[in-house]
Amino acid sequence: MRAEEKYALVEVEDTGCGMDETFIRESLFRPFKTTKGSSGMGIGAYETREFVRSLGGDVDVVSRPGMEHFRLHLPSSDPRTQ
């Protein structure tokens, strides 16, 4: 985690199969959309983004084949960033 202006930045990266821009834009943050067949509910990314937004932050996603990178921008309580 690092301070970025008035936000704490949490970055999560994995080596998943990657997502194309159309999927990120049209499906990733829609509730009950899943690519996991019957093994997933398709609520995690949506709930995460909505919770982070309720705190005054946001979620960015960068993806390409073999890499998925999520950035959570959370409001900082550090007075040095206010």
N, C-alpha and C positions, 0 to 999 in steps of 0.2 A: 504494500500500500504506500502511496506517496501523496503529498499535498500538491494540489494543482489549483492555484488561485484560491477560490472559496470552497473548493471541493476536495474531499479525500477520494483518491482514485484507486479502485480495486480492479486488478486485471487477472483474468482467468483464461488460460490457453490450454487447449488439448489437441490431440492428434486424431480427431474424428475424421470422418470422410469428407467433411466440408459441406457448405451450403451455398447454393448460387444466390445471386442478388434477388431474383424473382421470389425464391422461397423466403428469404429474409424479409423482404418487403411485404409479401402477400400472406404468408402463412406462419412464420415463426412465432409471432406474438398474438396469434388468435387462439382463444381458449378451445380446448378439445380437438385441436389439429395435432396429429402425431405422425411420425414416420416409423414408429416402433410397432405397428400392427396392434395386436391385443395386449402387448406387454407394457404399454404406457398410456397415461391419461391425456397427454398433450396440454398440460396446465402449467408446467414449471416456468417456462420463459415468460409467459403472460403474467403469471402471479408475481414473478420477480420484478418485471418491469413496472407493474402497477404499484407494488410496494415501494420500490425505489422512488418512483414519481410522487407517491404520497408524502415522502420525506422531503421533496423538493429537489430530487436528483434526476438522473436519467441513465439509460443503458445504451451502449453502442455495441455493434457487432461487426467484426471484420472476419471474413471467411474465404478460404480458397481450398482446393483439394488438399487434404491431409492436414489442415490446420483450421481451428476455430478459435477466435479471440474475442472475449467479451470484456467490456470495460464498464464498470459501475461507477458513476459519478455520484458521490454521497455528500450532502452538505457537511462541511467541516465544523466542528465545535472548537477547533484550535484558534485561540484569539490572534495568533500570528497571521492567520489567513483571512481575518475579518476586515 
